[in-house]
Each structure stands twice: as C-alpha cells, then as structure tokens.
Amino acid sequence: MDAITLAKQLKANLENLLSEPTEFRGEVSMVLSDPERVADVCAAAKNEFGFDYLVDISSLDNYGEDPRFTIVYHLYGHEHGCYLRLKTDVGEERAELPSVIDVWKTADWHEREIYDMMGVRFRGHPDLRRILMWEGYPYFPLRKDFPLAGKPTDLPEVAFSERAPQAGGPFVTVAGGKDTISREPRVRIPETDALEMNARVERRADVKDAHGKGLGPGPIEKEGGRHE
Amino acid sequence: MGKGLGRGRSRRKAAAMSNSTDMLVLDPATRTSEALASGELADLHGEKMILNMGPSHPSTHGVLRIILELDGEIITRAIPDVGYLHRGDEKIAENMTYTQFIPYTDRLDYLAPLANNVAYALAVEKLLGIDKQLPPRCQFIRVICCELARISAHLLGLGSFAMDVGAMTVFLHTFTEREKIYNLCESLTGARFTTSYTRIGGLSRDLPEGWVEQCRKFLNEVVVNIDESETFLTRNRIFVDRTQGVGVISKELAIDYGLTGPNLRGSGADYDLRKKQPYLVYEQLEFEVPVGSKGDSYDRYLCRMEEMRQSVRIIHQCLDKLPGGPVNVADKKIVLPPKHEVMTKMEELIHHFINVTQGINAPAGEVYFGHENPKGELGFYINSKGGGTPYRLKIRSPSFVNLSILSKLLPGHMVSDVVSILGSFDFVMGECDR
C-alpha cells in the first residue's frame, strides 16, 4: 500500500476535514481545515491506518498572512512504511490547538519546542513550559518579526541580554584599512597580540619589503622584547 | 573502584533475595530496608530529596541537566532540562543561502559531522529534485563518509559509556582508532572536526591520492580494535551487571516516544532508514541491521558494536565498487563551476556570481528528508517559497527525541543506573539543543 492510497482512505473516513492529498517529490501532504480536530484526525491515523510513529512536528510562521501559523505533523507507519504530512493553520489571536500527546507520547517535547519558539499553545499538554530558552524569556525567537540579532531583555541576572555582536566586537574584521593585516581583528587588541603580530610581520621579510615600515600595529616600547 | 561499581546492584539483588527465609547474614542494605518495612525507623522517613545532576556532570556528556527526585537511592521522578547549548540554528538557516548553512550542520552532532553534511545536502537536493541524479562516484563517497562517521561516533559512544560505568581502558582504546578516522577526515576534507565536506549537488573535492589505501588500512585495523574492545566488555562481569536489565524499553514504548537509531533497534524494532527508505547507493550494498531483544542498556550496546562491523563491511564494498567520473552534478546553476572556467568564460562567471550572492534558486515546496545518522533519524524539513534561502528549516534531531523518554524511563531506577542509561543512550547535546 502506498502513501497516497492511505491518505485518500483517511480523507474518506473523515468527512470533509481533510483536503485532497497533494504530492511533491514523492511526499504526500494533506491540509486539515479545522485545527480543533487535529487530535481526532491523528488518533484515527494512528489507530485505523497504522501511523504509529510521529516523526516530527514543525511550525511555520506565515508572517503577514492570516492565519499566521501552520503546524506540520510528519507521520510514519512502521508496518506499512509510508510517510504522511498533515498541516493545519492556526490564527494569531488564538494561537492554540489541541495537543496530540495522548496519541503519541513523543509529541511532548515537540509541542514544548513549538510553544517555546513560536508561541503556539497546545491545549491538554500536561507540562507546557519553555524547553530550549530559559523559563521567563519574554519572546518567541522563531517568529519572523523577531530579529536575527536578538533583542535585549530586562531580566536581571541573565548573562546574555545584550544584542549579539554582529557589527563590532573583538573578533570582527573592520572594513577599511590599507591591507589585510591592519584589518585583522587582532590588530586592535593591545600588547601581547600586537607583539605576536609584529613577530609574524618580522618573519615575513618579503611582505615587509613590499609594504615598508608602516606595517602592522607598530613598535611597542618595551625593554627586552621578544625580538632579540 | 570495583566495589563502588557493584554497590547499587548488589543492594537490589539482596533486596530480591531477602524474601527467602534461610538467609543467615543480612547485608546492611537489606537490614535497613527490613527495618523500614517494619516501621522501626519511621522517623527516618524524611521528605524526598531533590538531586540536581548536570548541566556539567561527567556522565551527562555535555550539558544535559536532570533534576532527580529521590526516595533514598531510588528515583521517583526525573525532569530532564535541555537547551543549554541552544544556538538558534533554525533561525540562522532562514537568513542564509542553502550552501552557507553547511558548516552549521557540522556543529549539530559534532561527533559525526560528515553524516550531518550528507543528510543536509540530500535534503536540499530532494527539494531541488536532483537527489536521484547525483553522479555514482559522489554517492559512493558519501556512503563511505556516513559509515566512517558512524564508526567514529559509535567508538566514542562506546568509550564514554564504558568509562561512565567504570572501564577507563576502553575509552583510551577506542580513541586510538578515532584518531585515525580524524586523520582520514583531514586528508579528505582539510579539517579534522568541522568537515563541511558536501556541497549541494556534490562534494567539495574528490578523494585525495592514496586515500583509498589509507582507508583500507584503517578498516583492517579497526576491526581488530572493535574485537578487542568487545573482549573488555561483552562478558565483563561488572559491565554486564551494570547494563543488563537496566533501562528496559519495550518496543511499543520506544515507538511511542519516537526513538530511532540503535536505541530503537535495541528494543527490537527493525527500523533503519538505510533499509526502509533507501537513499544513495545503500540498495546496492549488502549489510545487516542488528536488532536487540530485551531493550536494555546492554542490548543497545550490542547493537552499536555490530553496527560498527557492518559499517566496515559497507565501506569495504564501496571501496571495491568505487566508480570513476565526476563528483558533482553537471548543472552549473547548482554547483560552482571550476575556477579556471569562471576566470575565462562569461557564462560561468555569471553562474558563479549568482550562486554565491543569491544562492541556488530552489523551487517553492516542502520536503522532509530523514537520514540514518549514528544517533538515529536526523531529519531536515525544508519549507521553501522559492529563491536561495529556506523559508523555514526544521531540524529533527535524534538526540532531542531520544532524551524525551528519560522522564518516563528513569523513575524506579537507582542513581547509579542513570549513568548507565545515559551512556547507553549515546546522545549529543549540540544536536539536541541545536
């Protein structure tokens, strides 16, 4: 039995809940019109059609569209070896749908992750806490309106609440400068690194000849340096 | 050391034996439990103790944290806490081209970067519709990479598992072989650890000269090492006592919790994506999938042992059959054209420019590709709206899913068994937390 046949049977069993199955790259997808029925449909898929393994649940943020979120379930049956993808849309105001944890236990952490990352809640989940971010974190980072660089939070005692150093910071190359050596991040770090850099320049006599004296961070006044 | 190891076990055995009446001498643990049962020590019935294990604990292999609620030495509740290594890989993926994400896959399961590279490349190629058109040489080399990664990951898993339950030698022994794998990786990819070897539609480079011979030499050495490691453990009394009957997962429970990889097969489910959903050239290769029967830590260990031998078998076949020809697909819109052509021809220069600045133009659509990684099913779900970057990339990491069973599995075990169970699960937090 192949996935498309199974999908059609599942659709026939559940009145008008599911859309016509579509196939892309050999994978069968169906859209469930009513997110409130997702637990029933999953239970039917598991109990009547042998989809005993929930591979994964993912979430999509269709930012700017309504309904905003799509929850994607990947199902697999160990007996028949067929995959099936179920999708259902959830609006932003409500952002809630029933949990499938009673159907497959593995949904537990998948649903917690979606809650953590997208802010979609699962009704009936026994322990819907954040899982990857820390408890009390105020944002949902996988939403499209959350910036890649992150947002500062006002939480006290959280070590990393600053913006991530995408521009600037000790390890970032700065534009400009007359050659690659002066652009190198280490040039801006004082003393020990500058000494190291000078030593490297010293060793590369050919580079030095080509660029003249003004190369690298310049001499550091220190008695008994490493150049002797 | 041996005394410390056997303790949890001997107490449990003693408790089981205490039903027989003809015992002459009771050990202290049994005396305590009997005293407790008779109410003699009622005032010692304190509150349950909360024990925090991790995030930096030698047996949590990275930054897993488990909060244990204990009644004496018995666990009554376990709450795993993950996320200490979360780097937002999925968010990062949405903001770069498909090719740019390849180095990030190295850092998922950092014990098997080659396998991650292959898994990710195959997922994107499935989206592009070219996964069946890869040149044969590329496919064979990718299989070799996956299996080398499997051996490497299992050797480490085995070594650290053995060390967790008290056998230090195995760790040092298996690391000798892993070092050789790293040398092979270095000559193959230029990097020992973060390989980034695959490209969408091919590989970053072909096999270097003499690599096949080096690889064969390694294979002949590693089988000896695996056999020796096995003599350290398989019939080792301490090891057997600490793993047999510990952390038993039934087949139904394993499937219900979505377990994959050796952890699932140890429970008797014959699910290996290389057989069930064959990709690359696995259909042309002969190998067997070891399956356990009891689902305890010992069976999971045995599965990994046999998998390494099967991997050796697979690589031997690949090296024998290795065809010639190109390693990249011919489509210049997917793979960067050779440098000398970029420098001399207009068309190639344009392809190169578009490929680097805008990325590969993928069609709109969605695909899921599951790959049999050393730890289990590593899946990539890619949702594309067309263009060079994924709209959403979800990583289904096997370690994340495998660990979710802990809160169900640990209660009823002793604290010392946690170490054995975690060791037998062989997880990687880089992949779990993404």
Boltz contact constraints between the chains, C-beta under 6 A:
constraints:
  - contact:
      token1: [A, 24]
      token2: [B, 365]
      max_distance: 6.0
  - contact:
      token1: [A, 25]
      token2: [B, 126]
      max_distance: 6.0
  - contact:
      token1: [A, 25]
      token2: [B, 367]
      max_distance: 6.0
  - contact:
      token1: [A, 52]
      token2: [B, 255]
      max_distance: 6.0
  - contact:
      token1: [A, 53]
      token2: [B, 255]
      max_distance: 6.0
  - contact:
      token1: [A, 54]
      token2: [B, 258]
      max_distance: 6.0
  - contact:
      token1: [A, 56]
      token2: [B, 379]
      max_distance: 6.0
  - contact:
      token1: [A, 56]
      token2: [B, 396]
      max_distance: 6.0
  - contact:
      token1: [A, 58]
      token2: [B, 381]
      max_distance: 6.0
  - contact:
      token1: [A, 58]
      token2: [B, 394]
      max_distance: 6.0
  - contact:
      token1: [A, 60]
      token2: [B, 383]
      max_distance: 6.0
  - contact:
      token1: [A, 60]
      token2: [B, 392]
      max_distance: 6.0
  - contact:
      token1: [A, 74]
      token2: [B, 368]
      max_distance: 6.0
  - contact:
      token1: [A, 81]
      token2: [B, 276]
      max_distance: 6.0
  - contact:
      token1: [A, 105]
      token2: [B, 256]
      max_distance: 6.0
  - contact:
      token1: [A, 105]
      token2: [B, 257]
      max_distance: 6.0
  - contact:
      token1: [A, 106]
      token2: [B, 257]
      max_distance: 6.0
  - contact:
      token1: [A, 106]
      token2: [B, 258]
      max_distance: 6.0
  - contact:
      token1: [A, 108]
      token2: [B, 404]
      max_distance: 6.0
  - contact:
      token1: [A, 109]
      token2: [B, 404]
      max_distance: 6.0
  - contact:
      token1: [A, 131]
      token2: [B, 83]
      max_distance: 6.0
  - contact:
      token1: [A, 132]
      token2: [B, 83]
      max_distance: 6.0
  - contact:
      token1: [A, 132]
      token2: [B, 86]
      max_distance: 6.0
  - contact:
      token1: [A, 141]
      token2: [B, 91]
      max_distance: 6.0
  - contact:
      token1: [A, 142]
      token2: [B, 91]
      max_distance: 6.0
  - contact:
      token1: [A, 148]
      token2: [B, 95]
      max_distance: 6.0
